[in-house]
């Protein structure tokens, strides 16, 4: 198994640089691509082998700007906002992750990109898994960060964690409770899932809260969680066809999923490497971006 000596050195001795929402590098383009019944907002730039970055709940593709700047030196970087999030559209349905994997395929087809590497976080893990399991020949390497995948590995045990009550939180009454209080609701995620809540800075909170307060955004977010039961059925059917065989890096935050991320992925893949990011909870790109970016770029090399 490949050793990550340089990564471990950086993680042990480097002081994490806290990240704010940053602009994407000059030369990146933005486009809205109509595909699969949705309009997907995409940023892309750089040159070289393609890499797709998929965000999760509580953030948008904006979270990836520091990593995109690093990868664009030798990669073509594609950063979609998932359906119902950020600047993508809010269709009535399609929030199961298999359908959203189709969104990713449609974006790549529109950009005339065949094979890709993938880096994913949170719900992005779930979308990325569905895409990779359905179209394994299109994914050459896969990095997954700090979130479970419905129906895979210890999913049922993970569901018992009381911190995950939001998985079942939704419906019209819940939307009424949250309307106009989006920041209060989202602060709960940024605070409770951080090793230190101060690492998710005020500028980032204000930025994402404004995006999630847009019409339809909270409804779409609740639909992402509501689809987990269908995702479980779909993923177990995909896994029955065989494990993922591309090289996989499972990254967990020390104060969040930690080594459990690799346990999850070893239930679904045959070639899994593991990194635990110190001094970080769930929000790896905000809490310890230096070590996180180093781990990802080392693996993709």
C-alpha positions in Angstrom: 0.0 0.0 0.0 1.3 3.4 -0.9 2.7 5.4 2.0 1.8 9.0 2.6 5.0 10.2 4.4 4.9 13.7 3.0 1.2 14.0 3.9 1.7 12.8 7.4 4.6 15.2 7.9 2.5 18.1 6.7 -0.4 17.0 9.0 1.7 16.6 12.1 3.8 19.8 11.8 1.8 22.3 9.7 -0.6 24.7 11.4 -3.9 24.6 9.5 -4.7 27.7 7.5 -8.4 28.5 8.0 -10.2 29.1 4.7 -12.9 31.6 3.7 -15.0 31.4 0.6 -12.6 32.3 -2.2 -13.1 33.2 -5.8 -12.2 30.6 -8.4 -8.9 31.3 -10.2 -8.8 33.6 -13.2 -9.5 31.7 -16.4 -12.3 29.6 -14.9 -15.5 29.8 -16.8 -19.1 29.4 -15.5 -21.9 27.8 -17.5 -25.4 26.4 -16.8 -25.8 23.1 -18.5 -29.3 21.7 -19.2 -29.2 17.9 -18.7 -31.3 15.1 -17.2 -34.3 17.4 -16.3 -32.2 20.0 -14.4 -30.0 23.0 -15.1 -26.6 22.4 -13.5 -24.4 25.4 -12.8 -20.8 24.4 -13.5 -17.4 26.1 -13.1 -14.5 24.7 -15.1 -10.9 25.6 -15.9 -7.3 24.4 -16.0 -5.7 21.9 -18.4 -4.8 18.3 -18.3 -6.7 15.2 -17.1 -10.2 15.9 -15.9 -11.2 15.9 -12.2 -14.7 16.5 -10.9 -15.3 18.0 -7.5 -18.7 17.4 -5.8 -19.8 19.3 -2.7 -22.2 18.4 0.0 -25.0 19.8 2.1 -24.4 23.2 3.9 -22.1 24.3 1.1 -21.9 24.6 -2.7 -19.2 24.2 -5.3 -17.7 27.3 -3.8 -16.1 25.2 -1.1 -13.6 23.8 -3.7 -12.0 27.1 -4.9 -8.7 26.6 -3.0 -8.4 23.0 -4.2 -9.4 24.0 -7.8 -6.6 26.6 -7.8 -4.1 23.9 -6.9 -5.4 21.2 -9.3 -5.8 23.5 -12.2 -2.0 23.6 -12.6 -2.2 20.2 -14.2 -5.9 19.2 -14.4 -9.0 20.3 -16.1 -11.2 21.0 -13.1 -15.0 20.6 -13.3 -17.1 21.9 -10.3 -20.9 21.5 -10.5 -23.4 22.7 -8.0 -25.6 19.7 -7.3 -29.2 19.9 -8.4 -31.3 21.9 -5.9 -28.2 23.6 -4.4 -26.2 26.7 -5.1 -27.0 28.2 -8.5 -28.4 25.0 -10.0 -32.1 24.6 -10.6 -34.7 23.2 -8.2 -36.6 20.5 -10.1 -39.5 18.8 -8.5 -37.8 15.4 -8.3 -34.6 13.6 -9.1 -32.9 13.9 -5.7 -32.0 10.3 -5.5 -28.3 10.0 -6.0 -28.5 7.7 -9.0 -30.4 10.4 -10.9 -27.8 12.9 -9.7 -25.0 10.7 -11.0 -26.8 11.0 -14.3 -26.5 14.8 -13.9 -22.7 14.4 -13.6 -22.6 12.2 -16.7 -24.7 14.8 -18.6 -22.4 17.6 -17.6 -19.3 15.7 -18.7 -20.9 14.7 -22.0 -21.8 18.4 -22.6 -18.2 19.4 -22.0 -17.0 16.4 -24.2 -15.1 14.9 -21.3 -14.8 11.1 -21.1 -12.8 9.7 -18.1 -12.3 11.6 -14.9 -10.9 11.6 -11.4 -13.3 12.5 -8.7 -13.1 14.3 -5.3 -16.3 14.3 -3.2 -17.5 15.4 0.2 -20.7 14.7 2.2 -23.7 14.2 -0.2 -21.2 14.5 -3.0 -19.8 11.1 -1.8 -23.2 9.6 -2.4 -23.6 11.1 -5.9 -20.1 10.2 -6.8 -20.5 6.6 -5.7 -23.7 6.2 -7.8 -21.8 7.7 -10.8 -18.7 5.5 -10.3 -20.7 2.3 -9.7 -22.9 2.8 -12.8 -20.0 4.0 -15.1 -16.8 2.6 -13.5 -14.9 2.9 -16.8 -15.2 6.7 -16.6 -13.6 7.0 -13.2 -9.8 6.5 -12.9 -9.3 7.6 -9.2 -11.8 8.5 -6.5 -11.4 10.5 -3.3 -14.3 10.5 -0.8 -14.4 12.7 2.3 -16.1 12.3 5.6 -19.7 11.1 5.0 -21.4 7.7 4.8 -23.1 6.2 1.7 -26.6 4.9 2.1 -26.8 1.1 2.2 -23.0 0.7 2.2 -21.0 -0.9 5.1 -22.2 0.1 8.6 -25.0 2.4 7.3 -27.6 1.1 9.7 -25.3 1.6 12.7 -24.4 5.1 11.5 -28.1 6.0 11.3 -28.4 5.4 15.1 -26.2 8.4 15.8 -28.4 11.1 17.4 -26.3 13.8 15.7 -27.9 12.7 12.4 -31.5 13.5 13.3 -31.6 15.8 10.2 -31.7 12.7 8.0 -35.4 12.4 8.9 -36.1 16.1 9.2 -38.3 17.4 6.4 -41.8 18.0 5.0 -44.0 21.1 4.8 -44.1 21.8 8.6 -40.3 21.6 8.8 -39.9 23.9 5.9 -42.2 26.4 7.6 -40.1 26.2 10.8 -36.9 26.9 8.9 -38.2 29.6 6.5 -36.5 32.9 7.3 -34.3 31.0 9.9 -32.0 29.3 7.4 -28.9 30.7 9.1 -30.0 29.2 12.5 -30.6 25.8 11.0 -27.3 25.8 9.1 -25.3 27.1 12.0 -26.2 23.9 13.8 -24.3 21.8 11.1 -21.3 24.2 11.0 -21.0 24.2 14.8 -21.8 20.6 15.8 -19.8 19.0 13.0 -16.6 21.1 13.5 -13.7 20.3 15.8 -13.8 24.0 16.5 -16.8 26.1 15.3 -14.6 29.2 14.8 -12.9 27.4 11.9 -16.0 27.9 9.8 -15.7 31.6 9.6 -18.5 34.2 9.6 -18.0 35.3 5.9 -18.5 31.7 4.8 -21.5 31.2 7.0 -23.1 34.4 5.6 -22.3 33.4 2.0 -23.8 29.9 2.2 -26.8 31.0 4.3 -27.8 33.5 1.6 -27.6 30.7 -1.1 -29.7 28.3 1.0 -32.3 31.1 1.6 -33.0 31.3 -2.1 -36.5 30.2 -3.2 -36.7 26.4 -3.2 -33.3 25.8 -1.8 -34.3 24.4 1.6 -37.0 22.3 0.1 -34.4 20.8 -2.3 -32.1 20.2 0.6 -34.7 18.3 2.5 -35.4 16.2 -0.6 -31.7 15.2 -0.7 -32.1 13.5 2.7 -35.6 12.2 2.0 -34.1 10.2 -0.9 -31.8 8.2 1.3 -34.2 5.2 1.5 -34.3 5.0 -2.3 -30.5 5.5 -2.4 -30.1 2.5 0.0 -32.0 0.3 -2.4 -30.2 1.6 -5.4 -26.7 1.3 -3.9 -27.2 -2.3 -2.6 -28.2 -3.2 -6.2 -25.2 -1.5 -7.6 -22.9 -3.2 -5.0 -24.3 -6.6 -5.9 -22.7 -6.2 -9.3 -19.3 -6.0 -7.7 -17.0 -3.6 -5.8 -15.4 -0.5 -7.2 -11.9 -1.3 -8.6 -10.4 2.1 -9.2 -7.9 3.4 -6.6 -9.8 5.1 -3.8 -8.7 7.5 -1.0 -11.0 7.6 2.0 -10.4 10.8 4.0 -12.0 11.3 7.4 -11.7 14.2 9.9 -10.0 13.3 13.2 -13.0 14.6 15.1 -15.6 13.2 12.7 -15.6 10.0 10.7 -11.8 9.5 11.0 -10.9 5.9 10.1 -14.5 5.0 9.7 -14.4 6.5 6.3 -12.1 3.8 5.1 -14.2 1.1 6.8 -17.2 2.3 4.8 -15.3 2.3 1.5 -13.7 -1.1 2.1 -17.2 -2.5 2.1 -17.7 -1.2 -1.5 -14.3 -1.2 -3.1 -11.2 -3.4 -3.5 -8.4 -0.8 -3.5 -8.8 1.7 -0.6 -6.2 3.9 1.0 -6.8 5.9 4.2 -6.0 9.3 5.5 -7.2 10.9 8.7 -6.9 14.7 8.8 -6.0 16.0 12.3 -7.5 18.9 14.0 -10.6 18.7 11.8 -14.2 17.7 12.1 -16.5 17.3 9.1 -15.6 20.5 7.3 -12.2 19.5 6.1 -11.7 22.2 3.5 -12.5 24.9 6.1 -10.8 23.3 9.2 -7.6 22.0 7.8 -7.3 22.9 4.1 -3.5 22.6 4.1 -3.4 18.9 5.0 -6.6 18.1 3.1 -5.3 19.6 -0.2 -2.0 17.9 0.3 -3.6 14.5 0.8 -5.8 14.9 -2.3 -3.1 16.2 -4.6 -0.6 13.5 -3.5 -3.1 10.8 -4.2 -4.1 12.2 -7.6 -0.4 12.4 -8.7 
